[in-house]
Amino acid sequence: MAYKLISRYYKKLSQQSRMQWRTWMYKRYCFNSQSYRDYSSAFLQNESPLPELSVPVQLAGRKYLPGSWHHQFPQQLNNPQPDFPHVVTPSNTTDAANLSLTDWATVVRQYLDDNLTKYGAVLVRSLPIQNETHFSQLVSQLKYNPQSYKGGIGNRHSKVTNVMTASDEPKECSIELHNEMAYSPNWSDLIIFYCKIPPALGHGGHTCIAKVSDYVDRLGQDITQPFLKRGLRYQNYLFSQGSVPYKYITWQQSFQTKEKAEVEEFCTNAGYTYKWDDNENLTYYIDLPAVVNHSKTSKLSWFNQIYQHSPTYTREHPSFEVADLPLDKHPLQCYFGDGGEISEDILFYMRSVNWQVAVGFEWQAGDVLFLDNVLVQHSRLSFEGPRKVYASYLPVEYLARDTLRK
């Protein structure tokens, strides 16, 4: 009898009211009963694998891509793999049109909780997101704790709440594969990218991704063991505003302040050793391991920026072409944890191996890409023409943060 009454009531509802009813029912039962756990699959479906790149993407010899001249550097970018990135879309267009961003955030959050660690990269297409404000609303409703980019050394700026430009590096520059903020004790677990304006086909601008497990397997123990044993030292040298001889980040931009006392407090709390020179330029460093425990699985994962955080990167950057700097005045330095030098031959070999396992895909407007930052690296290739991609960086605190580096 009760079922008949509910069915009769449901039939009288408008289409919009039916959607609201369905959403309430799913939320009511899917989160409070194991038998109705799979809420997200009612609204999201796994798409076919992404197609091959429509235009071959040259890597070897690419200008401003560090190490592209190395004899082991791959000639071209790999196509997407069958489930990397893993692609999902709304199950039907009615859902996409009628669910609010808050509802979609609930759906996406559960899908990520269930699947992100499995796939490493989840690409969600056809959500009702048209601009960075919508993206900000989605990120906020995912109910993660937002992370400040204070102390980050990427060239980017804030747009709206929890949203930054993905990168403000020059178009002609290719950003290397990396785990975001692996040089910091306060890294991001989750990276989210939103594409507002995709680059035109054949004009570059691919966001490339690589599985860390594929990369480290190819490196081999002869390369990895010394880093595991000796650890790493990340050192930065940041000029003060007005004294920088090139267009690159200053300590005021990195630490989001003009007050030296605030910088010193940040460095002290985070465990950095620091010093100022007579021109108020800042040198600071920290010793970290080459691996971390994944915050959800607790498994050890290779997690560092060994070759990315070095003058071998900045020397092949367009902003440094006219800057005649000694190596210790480059903004990025990486040593063994005991202060020993790392061979440039090893750095360029590591680059080549990393790009051998990278894949690329072609953005569509409205795409949202979720990356497990410990399991998957990302990069951006140089491009021509318009391209607008935004990013959000989030710590997912499955465990207390101070346990993760042990």
Number of C-alpha atoms within 10 A of each C-alpha: 6 7 8 9 9 10 11 11 10 15 10 10 13 10 13 14 13 15 16 17 14 13 19 13 12 19 17 12 15 16 14 11 10 9 9 13 15 18 20 21 16 14 19 22 15 15 16 11 15 17 12 14 17 11 11 13 19 14 20 20 16 19 17 19 20 24 24 21 16 15 13 17 21 21 17 15 21 21 20 21 16 12 16 21 24 24 21 21 18 22 16 12 11 12 19 18 13 16 18 15 21 15 18 22 19 19 22 21 19 19 18 20 11 12 14 19 18 13 18 25 28 24 21 23 20 17 20 19 21 16 15 23 15 14 28 21 18 22 25 18 16 19 11 14 14 17 17 14 23 14 19 20 21 17 16 19 16 14 14 14 15 21 24 21 19 21 17 11 19 15 19 18 21 24 23 22 23 24 27 24 21 23 28 21 18 18 20 24 23 21 22 22 22 30 24 21 18 21 22 16 13 15 16 23 29 24 20 23 26 26 22 22 13 16 21 18 11 14 15 10 12 8 14 14 12 13 20 16 12 18 19 27 22 25 24 24 21 25 25 17 15 7 11 14 14 14 12 16 19 22 24 17 21 19 19 15 13 13 10 15 10 13 21 17 12 15 18 12 9 14 14 20 14 17 13 15 9 6 9 15 18 20 20 16 20 19 23 21 22 26 21 20 17 22 19 13 10 13 10 14 16 20 25 25 21 24 25 23 21 23 20 19 21 20 18 17 20 19 16 16 11 9 14 12 11 8 14 13 16 22 21 21 24 24 22 22 20 11 14 12 11 16 9 13 9 13 17 22 18 23 22 22 19 25 25 21 18 25 22 25 22 22 24 16 18 22 23 24 21 22 27 24 28 29 23 26 25 21 19 21 23 20 19 13 11 12 18 16 23 24 25 25 25 20 19 18 14 12 13 9 14 9 11 16 14 9
